[in-house]
Amino acid sequence: MTLAIFLIVASAIALASILGVTVSRTLASAKGGVNELQPIDVEAFRNLVDPAEDEYLRRRLPAAEFRVVRRERLRAVAAYVRAAGTNAAMLVHIGQRAVASSDAQTAEAARRLVNDALLVRRNATLVLMKIYVVLAWPNSGLFAAPILAGYEQMSGAAMLLGRLQHPSVPVRTSAHW
């Protein structure tokens, strides 16, 4: 019983530490990070979070090898999620500046972008926490699909706002059009 309590307390402390580091990095990158969006290969991201791919690997690989491959894939997913969160933070700032536009269509597109980007940022933080838990237990499930769907929706909102503000300059938030 004492071991179980110790493990629960240690897990809670580790989770709080991971959350603190994740949030502080996200805030730091949003304030003083690179001023350019990081293109994300959405198809590769989709492949990494596809449960059918995980199941395929689970059936084809020995258990020990599957855990190693799964951890590598999870680290790649974490990199994509961090990039999505960083892009979302930058798009929040871009959208906030555009909300004051005198053009009603541009202001509405900016509000939609800000809402979508804030949702992606929140989901990115939650998904990163889940990834770190799954890294410890690679046989458990991963639910990163919400970040992918939110990122695609945010990308569409960013492209609409970009076209409205600067019709000749494309906005690129993914590696594939």
C-alpha positions in Angstrom: 0.0 0.0 0.0 2.8 2.4 0.9 4.5 1.7 -2.5 1.3 2.5 -4.3 0.9 5.8 -2.5 4.6 6.7 -3.2 4.1 5.9 -6.9 1.0 8.1 -7.1 2.7 11.0 -5.4 5.8 10.7 -7.5 3.7 10.5 -10.7 1.8 13.6 -9.6 5.0 15.5 -8.9 6.5 14.4 -12.3 3.3 15.4 -14.1 3.3 18.8 -12.5 6.9 19.4 -13.4 6.3 18.4 -17.0 3.3 20.7 -17.2 5.3 23.6 -15.7 8.2 23.1 -18.2 5.8 22.8 -21.1 3.8 25.9 -20.2 6.9 28.0 -19.6 8.5 26.9 -22.9 5.3 27.7 -24.7 5.0 31.1 -23.1 8.7 31.9 -23.8 8.4 30.9 -27.4 5.3 32.9 -27.8 6.9 36.1 -26.4 10.4 36.1 -27.9 10.6 33.2 -30.3 11.1 33.1 -34.0 8.9 35.4 -36.1 8.3 32.8 -38.7 5.8 29.9 -38.6 7.3 26.4 -38.7 5.8 24.4 -41.5 4.3 21.1 -40.4 4.0 18.0 -42.6 0.4 17.3 -41.8 0.5 13.9 -43.6 3.5 12.7 -41.6 1.8 14.0 -38.4 -1.4 12.2 -39.3 0.5 8.9 -39.9 2.2 9.2 -36.5 -1.1 9.6 -34.6 -3.0 7.0 -36.7 -4.1 4.2 -34.3 -4.2 1.7 -37.2 -0.4 2.4 -37.8 0.3 1.7 -34.1 -1.8 -1.5 -34.3 0.1 -2.6 -37.4 3.4 -2.1 -35.7 2.2 -3.8 -32.6 1.3 -6.9 -34.6 4.5 -7.0 -36.7 7.2 -6.2 -34.2 8.3 -8.1 -31.1 7.1 -6.4 -27.9 10.5 -4.9 -26.9 11.1 -3.6 -30.4 7.6 -2.2 -30.6 8.2 -0.2 -27.4 11.4 1.3 -28.8 9.7 2.2 -32.1 6.7 3.6 -30.3 8.8 5.9 -28.1 10.6 7.2 -31.2 7.3 7.9 -32.8 6.0 9.6 -29.7 9.0 11.9 -29.6 8.3 12.8 -33.2 4.6 13.5 -32.3 5.8 15.7 -29.4 8.0 17.7 -31.8 5.0 18.2 -34.2 2.7 19.2 -31.2 5.3 21.7 -29.9 5.6 23.2 -33.4 1.8 23.4 -33.6 1.6 25.1 -30.2 4.4 27.6 -31.2 2.6 28.4 -34.5 -0.7 28.8 -32.6 0.9 31.3 -30.2 2.3 33.3 -33.1 -1.1 33.2 -34.9 -2.8 34.4 -31.7 -0.7 37.5 -31.8 -1.3 38.0 -35.5 -5.0 37.6 -35.1 -5.2 39.9 -32.1 -3.6 42.7 -34.1 -6.0 42.1 -37.0 -9.1 42.1 -34.9 -9.1 45.9 -34.8 -9.3 46.1 -38.6 -11.9 48.4 -40.1 -12.9 45.7 -42.6 -15.6 43.6 -40.9 -14.7 40.5 -42.9 -11.0 40.7 -41.9 -12.0 41.4 -38.2 -14.3 38.3 -38.2 -11.6 36.1 -39.8 -9.1 37.4 -37.2 -11.5 36.5 -34.3 -12.0 33.1 -35.7 -8.2 32.7 -36.1 -7.6 33.8 -32.4 -10.3 31.3 -31.2 -8.9 28.4 -33.2 -5.3 29.2 -32.2 -6.1 29.5 -28.5 -7.8 26.1 -28.7 -4.8 24.6 -30.5 -2.5 26.0 -27.8 -4.5 24.6 -25.0 -4.8 21.2 -26.7 -1.1 21.2 -27.5 -0.3 21.5 -23.8 -2.7 18.7 -22.9 -1.5 16.4 -25.6 2.1 17.0 -24.6 1.3 15.9 -21.1 -0.4 12.8 -22.5 2.6 12.0 -24.7 5.0 12.2 -21.7 2.7 9.8 -19.8 2.6 7.4 -22.8 6.4 7.6 -23.1 6.6 6.0 -19.7 3.9 3.4 -20.7 4.3 2.9 -24.5 1.6 0.2 -24.7 -1.1 2.7 -23.6 -3.2 4.7 -26.1 -2.5 8.1 -27.4 -5.1 10.6 -28.3 -3.4 13.3 -30.4 -6.1 13.5 -33.1 -7.8 16.7 -31.5 -4.6 18.7 -32.0 -4.3 17.6 -35.6 -7.9 18.5 -36.4 -7.6 21.8 -34.6 -4.3 22.6 -36.3 -5.9 22.0 -39.7 -8.9 24.3 -38.8 -6.5 26.9 -37.5 -4.5 26.7 -40.7 -7.6 27.4 -42.7 -8.4 30.4 -40.6 -4.8 31.7 -40.9 -4.9 31.3 -44.7 -8.2 33.2 -44.9 -7.0 36.1 -42.8 -3.7 36.2 -44.7 -5.6 36.3 -48.0 -7.8 39.1 -46.7 -4.9 41.2 -45.4 -2.3 40.5 -48.0 -3.8 38.8 -51.1 -0.4 38.5 -52.8 1.5 36.8 -49.9 0.5 33.2 -49.1 0.3 32.1 -45.4 1.9 28.7 -45.0 1.3 26.7 -41.8 1.9 23.2 -43.2 4.5 21.6 -45.4 1.9 20.5 -47.9 -0.8 22.6 -49.5 
